[in-house]
Structure formats: C-alpha cells, structure tokens
Amino acid sequence: MQLKDELEQKCRTSNTKIEKILKELDEEVNLRKSAESSTSLLEKDKMMAQHRLAEAQRKADQEAEKRRNLENEVSTLKEQLEDMRKISQNSQASNDKILQLQNQLEEANDC
C-alpha cells in the first residue's frame, strides 16, 4: 500500500511539474507572439519613417533646385539691368552731346 501511495504522490508531483512547465511554455509563447507583434509594428513604423524621410529629401532637393534657378535668374536680371543702365547713360550722354551741338549750331546761325 505504501508503494502505491508513493507512486501516486510521485505521479501527482510529476503532474504538477508538467502543468507548471506547460503554463510557463504558454507564457513564453504569449511573450514571443507579443514580441513579434511589437517587432512587426516597429518595422512598419521604420518603413513609414524612411518613406517620409525620402519624400522630405525629394522636396528639399526640389526646393534647392528652385532656389538655384531663382538665384541664377536674379543674377541674370541684375546683369541685364546693369547693361540697360550703361545703355541709358550712353544715351543720355548722346542726348547731351546732341543738345550741345544744336546749341552751337544755333549760335553759329545767329552770328
């Protein structure tokens, strides 16, 4: 009878250990699933962040190109303005010379 009791006790102890191990395994499985889910979400977030970064870089490149084009256009317009000022100054000088010559011609005709 004592042997039977000992075997039953060992069986209960073994069953308790097995239940404990199964419970731990279930917890491990749940933790692993949770970790995999978190990893998946982080990877998606990373991909979205990379996409946003690439889009922001593309826009920044476009803005930089527009800025360079505008700076070149401003530079060209400044050069054209300076050329027109020179032409205007030359034209004014020519007009002044014409007026001077007209005055001299009138003085000569008056004599």
C-alpha positions in Angstrom: 0.0 0.0 0.0 2.8 2.3 0.8 4.4 1.8 -2.6 1.1 2.7 -4.2 0.9 5.9 -2.1 4.4 6.8 -3.0 3.7 6.2 -6.7 0.5 8.2 -6.6 2.4 11.0 -4.8 5.2 10.9 -7.4 2.5 10.9 -10.1 0.8 14.0 -8.6 4.2 15.7 -8.2 5.1 14.9 -11.8 1.7 16.1 -13.0 2.1 19.4 -11.0 5.6 19.9 -12.6 4.2 19.2 -16.0 1.4 21.6 -15.5 3.8 24.2 -14.3 6.1 23.6 -17.3 3.1 23.9 -19.7 2.0 27.1 -18.1 5.5 28.5 -18.5 5.6 27.4 -22.1 2.2 29.1 -22.7 3.6 32.3 -21.1 6.7 32.1 -23.3 4.6 31.6 -26.4 2.4 34.6 -25.5 5.5 36.7 -24.8 7.0 35.6 -28.1 3.9 36.5 -30.0 3.8 39.9 -28.3 7.4 40.5 -29.1 6.9 39.5 -32.8 3.8 41.8 -32.9 5.8 44.7 -31.5 8.7 44.0 -33.9 6.3 44.0 -36.8 4.8 47.3 -35.7 8.3 48.8 -35.3 9.3 47.6 -38.7 6.2 49.2 -40.3 6.9 52.4 -38.4 10.5 52.3 -39.6 9.4 51.8 -43.2 7.0 54.7 -42.9 9.6 56.9 -41.4 12.0 56.0 -44.2 9.4 56.8 -46.7 8.7 60.2 -45.1 12.4 60.9 -45.0 12.8 60.1 -48.7 9.8 62.3 -49.5 11.2 65.2 -47.4 14.6 64.8 -49.1 13.0 64.9 -52.5 11.1 68.0 -51.6 14.2 69.6 -50.1 16.1 68.8 -53.3 13.4 70.3 -55.4 13.4 73.5 -53.3 17.1 73.7 -53.5 16.9 73.4 -57.3 14.2 76.1 -57.5 16.3 78.3 -55.3 19.4 77.8 -57.5 17.3 78.6 -60.6 15.9 81.8 -59.0 19.3 82.9 -57.9 20.6 82.4 -61.4 17.6 84.3 -62.8 18.2 87.2 -60.3 21.8 87.3 -61.3 20.9 87.4 -65.0 18.3 90.2 -64.3 20.9 92.2 -62.4 23.3 91.9 -65.3 20.6 93.0 -67.7 19.7 95.9 -65.5 23.4 97.0 -65.4 23.6 96.7 -69.2 20.5 98.8 -69.5 21.9 101.4 -67.1 25.0 101.7 -69.2 22.9 102.0 -72.4 20.8 104.6 -70.7 23.9 106.5 -69.5 25.3 106.4 -73.1 22.0 107.5 -74.5 21.9 110.4 -72.0 25.5 111.3 -72.9 24.5 111.2 -76.6 21.5 113.4 -76.0 23.6 115.9 -74.1 26.1 116.0 -76.9 23.2 116.5 -79.4 21.9 119.4 -77.4 25.3 120.9 -77.1 25.8 120.6 -80.9 22.3 122.0 -81.5 23.2 125.0 -79.3 26.5 125.5 -81.1 24.6 125.3 -84.4 22.1 127.9 -83.3 24.8 130.2 -82.0 26.6 129.8 -85.3 23.4 130.6 -87.3 22.8 133.6 -85.1 26.1 135.1 -86.0 
